[in-house]
């Protein structure tokens, strides 16, 4: 009996899991949606530009209400659940878990894939849409791109936790976006303290020198998003450490 | 030598008990985990592979806890029952990925030898979604063998295999057991288990019903009373003749016709029945065993 054992690896990211994750996101039909969402954003930006012209208010309203509040969280939701939920649903995640790898490495690797998706399908399209809407004001485009990336990351960590807690992560994620971020966020002013979209907005404000969310400091927002990202990632790993394979019996 | 030890392990889901106070030791060699569907076999394998925490009791691998201890997977290979795999990969890519995740120095070579072991070399470059059930089973097997684990746990590995694949897998398991690995597989088919396993653990309704080599289990199962329904040309005459013989424990005339019969010694009864029928000039129209299902065998085992 020979046991080939190599030294324990402590790398926080596994190249193999990232590779598998990329293929799993794009290997499914849901992956196509990731291409459609940024097209909708850029398409609408073109439309607004043609109909309204170069108007700062129209530009920031479009980028905030459509981009930051809809496209970014949806891309994060699709990418994160796409990389985690199917494997948890069908149990194939056991092939990743039955390995001497830290559970946090698995989660971080999966989140790297989701973050790459957010960069390509949310942040970059926001930059492009921003430049289409206001070509003379690159700071606006840059601010929204940065806000999308940071906010998207926080969303990914939150949805990752949701994916390991429930088999209905997509539905719950959508309800959360619709009710909390959308409906209540618009009605109740206090929600801004606990709203990722509004935190991301505060970062855009800081970079692009705009007024999107009232009375929400950029420092608070950055700290809040860092806390959500780190805590979400850590809790996801912790939960994965106690993964139950059965459930049929 | 690697040993899995369960000590007074129970596991319940809310108020449903899946595994009830089970203590067993899985030693090197091939062990069969036998029991009807829903008996708790998958729960036991999940407990033994660190994918489930016992509600009470302990499960250890050479003294190390299995729950929340990812380092045990250096020594464990698990072949889950569920068929889901990374369907978008080829068989080879899947096994190589498993080798990489184990941190093996040469993942490609390890994957090749393990794919060859399960005779999947020809189909290794096909996408897994095109695989048959048996091929999936074998590529799962290859992925779990890639790091040459000391322990191999297989949940219903023979499901969906054709006879040739079945024989091949049985040989493979026997070889691995002979090499000193600890191999445990679950099945609900006695014949399947006794062809491969030296040691058999029987679980019924979450309880550890019996343990021993296959001869002992086989005896337990065949020495139990057998029930039959006979239809003859003269039921009353046949029943009275049979009651005289010690192999018959009881007989009852059914109102709708026929005899309900309980035999205590199946071997003797099967020889006595036709002889007595001939001697008394009665024709046997039908002899039907009424409790041959595995469940009744298990039920009997539990009650003894």
Interface residues (C-beta under 8 A of the other chain):
Chain A: X1 X2 X3 X4 X5 X6 X7 X8 X9 X14 X15 X16 X17 X19 X20 X23 X24 X27 X90 X91 X92 X94 X95 X96 X97 X98 X99 X100 X101 X102 X103 X241 X242 X243 X244 X245 X246 X248 X249
Chain B: X18 X38 X40 X42 X43 X46 X49 X51 X52 X53 X67 X68 X70 X71 X72 X73 X74 X75 X76 X77 X78 X80 X82 X84 X85 X86 X87 X88 X89 X97 X98 X100 X101 X102 X103 X104 X105 X110 X143 X144 X147 X148 X149 X150 X179 X180 X181
